[in-house]
């Protein structure tokens, strides 16, 4: 199972606000030959770590592709750049953020790090992940999504958009 995180907290010219951006990102990935098997509901979340930047719209995609993990990550960066993303600072506001969360059960420490090193600490990842892959288990921690959600650090505000 391949899982991608999608997020935005800035408008992108010609596309619209964060909700429009994440929806357009799904279409852009499909246009690049990535099969999107499932799209979570979108969630509105406060920035982590806490800051004064705008709130995010986040979700998780379950995808299929013949690309290996490094090639998929490179494609994600290319799609981000096509939405105007320039990486300057860690945790900065961004028009589009695409993360490779998990690539089957691969565990890698380099290029790309898998599973994503902070995914198990982020409500904005785990809540939508639970929607598209409720049986997924973290390959390093051995915990399923429900256990990871139960162990989340307190204080992360994440709410489902539209119910």
Order of alpha helices (4+ residues) and beta strands (2+ residues): beta-alpha-beta-beta-beta-alpha-beta-alpha-alpha-beta
